[in-house]
Amino acid sequence: MTAPIRSRLLDFVEAEPGPPGGELPQEGALPRRSALLDLADSAPAPAADGRPGPRPGVPPYHTPVCVPAHPRSVAGIGSDGRPARVPFIVVELFAHPTQGTVAFAFTSPAKLAAALGEAQPWVAGSLGPLAEEMDGRGVMVLLDPRIAPGEPNWRPEDLAALAQEVRR
């Protein structure tokens, strides 16, 4: 990919802009299915242990990946009935020039840092569950995407601000 990408993180804070031309998507339209799950559907028959094997060139379901993400929390009520912060992880989504909204997954922290910068926060996970979760939201997962050089989405000062927010 040679076109620049941009994080969709702020789209969820601010009002989401409408599609080009002002047309709204038709209600009831099915979301686009993840290409990773299309590959899984056409996988060879299950092995002796009952699990399907990957097609040639397709990483196994439990492949460990590094996913751009960061912690967040909301005010809630703890198990003791008192106010508490409830933590959760937000997977970052990106606007891709041809695929629409996508999630990135990298097979190593070095590949993630090379693509998105050293300050990019991330979590480790498995490729299969990530693809299933994103598919349920109509988002495609790109594995080890090539990203045009540009300004990183996260800078060290952004991480410092996030750390202060998380500590509240």
Sine and cosine of phi, psi and omega as CSV:
sin_phi,cos_phi,sin_psi,cos_psi,sin_omega,cos_omega
0.00,0.00,0.77,-0.64,-0.01,-1.00
-0.92,-0.40,-0.23,0.97,0.03,-1.00
-0.98,0.18,0.55,-0.83,0.00,-1.00
-0.92,0.39,0.50,-0.87,0.08,-1.00
-0.94,-0.35,0.28,-0.96,0.10,-0.99
-0.66,-0.75,0.54,-0.84,0.01,-1.00
-0.94,0.35,0.59,-0.81,0.07,-1.00
-1.00,-0.08,0.10,0.99,-0.09,-1.00
-0.80,0.60,-0.75,0.66,-0.06,-1.00
-0.96,0.28,-0.30,0.95,0.05,-1.00
-0.88,0.47,-0.45,0.89,-0.06,-1.00
-1.00,0.00,-0.12,0.99,0.06,-1.00
-0.99,-0.12,-0.68,0.74,-0.01,-1.00
-0.99,-0.10,0.15,-0.99,0.05,-1.00
-0.90,0.44,0.71,-0.71,-0.02,-1.00
-0.96,0.26,0.79,-0.61,0.03,-1.00
-0.93,0.36,0.47,-0.88,0.04,-1.00
-0.96,0.29,0.18,-0.98,0.01,-1.00
-0.93,0.37,0.33,-0.94,0.04,-1.00
-0.83,0.55,0.63,-0.77,0.00,-1.00
0.99,0.10,-0.07,1.00,0.05,-1.00
0.97,0.26,0.13,0.99,-0.01,-1.00
-0.99,0.14,0.70,-0.71,0.05,-1.00
-1.00,0.01,0.55,-0.84,0.03,-1.00
-0.90,0.44,0.53,-0.85,0.00,-1.00
-0.93,0.36,0.66,-0.75,0.03,-1.00
-0.92,0.39,0.60,-0.80,0.02,-1.00
1.00,0.07,-0.05,1.00,0.03,-1.00
-0.93,0.38,0.69,-0.72,-0.02,-1.00
-0.97,0.22,0.65,-0.76,0.04,-1.00
-0.93,0.37,0.42,-0.91,0.02,-1.00
-0.91,0.40,0.70,-0.71,-0.02,-1.00
-0.99,0.13,0.59,-0.80,0.01,-1.00
-0.91,0.41,0.70,-0.71,0.03,-1.00
-0.90,0.43,-0.48,0.88,0.04,-1.00
-0.90,0.44,-0.62,0.79,0.01,-1.00
-0.96,0.28,-0.50,0.87,0.11,-0.99
-0.88,0.48,-0.66,0.75,0.02,-1.00
-0.92,0.40,-0.63,0.78,0.00,-1.00
-0.91,0.42,-0.59,0.81,0.01,-1.00
-0.89,0.45,-0.52,0.86,-0.04,-1.00
-0.99,-0.14,0.30,0.95,-0.01,-1.00
-0.92,0.39,0.38,-0.93,0.03,-1.00
-0.88,0.48,0.22,-0.98,0.00,-1.00
-0.85,0.53,0.41,-0.91,-0.03,-1.00
-0.85,0.53,0.54,-0.84,0.06,-1.00
-0.98,0.21,-0.05,-1.00,-0.04,-1.00
-0.85,0.53,-0.51,0.86,-0.02,-1.00
-1.00,0.08,0.06,1.00,0.07,-1.00
1.00,-0.05,-0.16,0.99,-0.01,-1.00
-1.00,-0.09,0.66,-0.75,0.03,-1.00
-0.94,0.33,0.54,-0.84,0.07,-1.00
-1.00,-0.03,0.41,-0.91,-0.01,-1.00
-0.97,0.26,0.43,-0.90,0.14,-0.99
-0.95,0.32,0.38,-0.93,0.04,-1.00
-0.83,0.55,0.75,-0.67,0.01,-1.00
1.00,0.09,-0.08,1.00,0.01,-1.00
-0.97,-0.26,0.81,-0.59,-0.01,-1.00
-0.91,0.41,0.54,-0.84,0.04,-1.00
-0.87,0.50,0.40,-0.91,-0.03,-1.00
-0.79,0.62,-0.67,0.74,-0.07,-1.00
-1.00,-0.03,0.37,0.93,0.05,-1.00
-0.87,0.50,0.81,-0.58,0.06,-1.00
-0.94,0.34,0.68,-0.74,0.01,-1.00
-0.69,-0.72,0.40,-0.92,0.09,-1.00
-0.97,-0.25,0.83,-0.56,-0.12,-0.99
-0.88,-0.47,0.80,-0.60,0.07,-1.00
-0.85,0.53,0.87,-0.49,-0.05,-1.00
-0.28,-0.96,0.23,-0.97,0.04,-1.00
-0.43,-0.91,0.36,-0.93,-0.02,-1.00
-0.98,0.22,0.50,-0.87,0.13,-0.99
-0.62,-0.78,0.16,-0.99,0.10,-0.99
-0.44,-0.90,0.38,-0.93,0.05,-1.00
-0.76,-0.65,0.39,-0.92,0.07,-1.00
-0.95,0.30,0.69,-0.72,0.00,-1.00
-0.48,-0.88,-0.24,-0.97,0.02,-1.00
-0.89,-0.46,0.80,-0.61,0.02,-1.00
-0.96,0.27,0.12,-0.99,-0.02,-1.00
-0.90,0.44,-0.34,0.94,0.03,-1.00
-1.00,0.02,0.04,1.00,0.03,-1.00
1.00,0.05,-0.01,1.00,0.01,-1.00
-1.00,-0.10,0.40,-0.92,0.06,-1.00
-0.85,0.52,0.64,-0.77,-0.01,-1.00
-0.47,-0.88,0.33,-0.95,0.11,-0.99
-1.00,-0.02,0.75,-0.66,0.01,-1.00
-0.97,-0.26,0.93,-0.37,-0.05,-1.00
-0.99,0.12,0.47,-0.88,0.11,-0.99
-0.41,-0.91,0.20,-0.98,-0.02,-1.00
-0.94,-0.34,0.70,-0.72,0.05,-1.00
-0.96,-0.29,0.86,-0.51,0.11,-0.99
-0.99,0.15,0.77,-0.63,0.00,-1.00
-0.98,0.19,0.69,-0.72,0.07,-1.00
-0.95,-0.33,0.45,-0.89,-0.07,-1.00
-0.78,-0.63,0.50,-0.87,0.08,-1.00
-1.00,0.02,0.90,-0.44,0.00,-1.00
-0.99,-0.15,0.64,-0.77,-0.07,-1.00
-0.89,0.45,-0.44,0.90,-0.01,-1.00
-0.86,-0.50,-0.38,0.92,-0.08,-1.00
-0.98,-0.18,-0.04,1.00,-0.05,-1.00
0.98,0.19,-0.65,-0.76,0.02,-1.00
-0.99,0.17,0.77,-0.64,-0.03,-1.00
-0.71,-0.71,0.34,-0.94,0.17,-0.98
-0.92,-0.39,0.56,-0.83,0.03,-1.00
-0.97,-0.24,0.54,-0.84,0.13,-0.99
-0.67,-0.74,0.68,-0.73,-0.03,-1.00
-0.84,-0.55,0.59,-0.81,-0.05,-1.00
-0.99,0.12,-0.05,1.00,0.09,-1.00
-0.40,-0.91,0.44,-0.90,0.07,-1.00
-0.88,0.47,-0.54,0.84,0.00,-1.00
-0.90,0.43,-0.65,0.76,0.02,-1.00
-0.92,0.39,-0.62,0.78,0.04,-1.00
-0.89,0.46,-0.74,0.67,-0.01,-1.00
-0.90,0.43,-0.62,0.79,0.01,-1.00
-0.91,0.42,-0.58,0.81,-0.04,-1.00
-0.99,0.12,-0.67,0.74,-0.16,-0.99
-0.91,-0.41,-0.10,1.00,0.02,-1.00
0.97,-0.24,0.41,-0.91,-0.06,-1.00
-0.91,0.41,-0.43,0.90,-0.07,-1.00
-1.00,0.02,-0.02,1.00,-0.03,-1.00
-0.91,0.41,0.88,-0.47,0.09,-1.00
-0.96,0.29,0.48,-0.88,-0.04,-1.00
-0.42,-0.91,0.24,-0.97,0.11,-0.99
-0.77,-0.63,0.41,-0.91,0.08,-1.00
-1.00,-0.07,0.60,-0.80,0.02,-1.00
-0.37,-0.93,-0.18,-0.98,0.05,-1.00
-0.94,-0.33,0.61,-0.79,-0.06,-1.00
-0.87,0.49,-0.70,0.72,-0.06,-1.00
-0.87,0.50,-0.82,0.57,0.02,-1.00
-0.87,0.49,-0.58,0.81,0.05,-1.00
-0.89,0.46,-0.74,0.68,-0.02,-1.00
-0.88,0.47,-0.65,0.76,0.01,-1.00
-0.90,0.43,-0.70,0.71,-0.01,-1.00
-0.90,0.44,-0.69,0.72,0.00,-1.00
-0.93,0.37,-0.61,0.80,0.04,-1.00
-0.87,0.49,-0.62,0.78,0.03,-1.00
-0.90,0.43,-0.29,0.96,0.01,-1.00
-0.95,-0.32,0.10,1.00,0.02,-1.00
0.96,0.26,0.44,0.90,-0.05,-1.00
-0.90,-0.43,0.72,-0.70,0.03,-1.00
-1.00,0.04,0.58,-0.81,0.06,-1.00
-0.98,-0.20,0.78,-0.62,0.08,-1.00
-0.96,-0.27,0.81,-0.59,-0.02,-1.00
-1.00,-0.08,0.81,-0.58,-0.01,-1.00
0.74,0.67,0.82,0.57,-0.02,-1.00
-0.93,0.36,0.53,-0.85,0.14,-0.99
-1.00,0.02,0.79,-0.61,-0.09,-1.00
-0.86,-0.51,0.72,-0.69,0.03,-1.00
-0.88,0.47,0.65,-0.76,0.02,-1.00
-0.87,0.50,0.55,-0.83,0.01,-1.00
0.00,-1.00,-0.18,-0.98,0.02,-1.00
-0.93,0.37,0.80,-0.60,0.03,-1.00
-0.92,0.40,0.45,-0.89,0.02,-1.00
-0.95,0.32,-0.52,0.86,-0.03,-1.00
-0.87,-0.49,0.73,-0.68,0.09,-1.00
-0.90,-0.43,0.31,-0.95,0.00,-1.00
-0.80,0.61,-0.61,0.79,0.00,-1.00
-0.93,0.37,-0.49,0.87,0.08,-1.00
-0.91,0.41,-0.64,0.77,0.04,-1.00
-0.90,0.43,-0.63,0.77,0.02,-1.00
-0.89,0.46,-0.68,0.73,0.03,-1.00
-0.91,0.42,-0.64,0.76,0.04,-1.00
-0.90,0.44,-0.68,0.74,0.01,-1.00
-0.86,0.50,-0.67,0.75,0.03,-1.00
-0.90,0.44,-0.67,0.74,-0.01,-1.00
-0.91,0.42,-0.67,0.74,-0.03,-1.00
-0.92,0.40,-0.55,0.84,-0.02,-1.00
-0.96,0.29,-0.26,0.97,-0.03,-1.00
-0.86,0.51,0.00,0.00,0.00,0.00
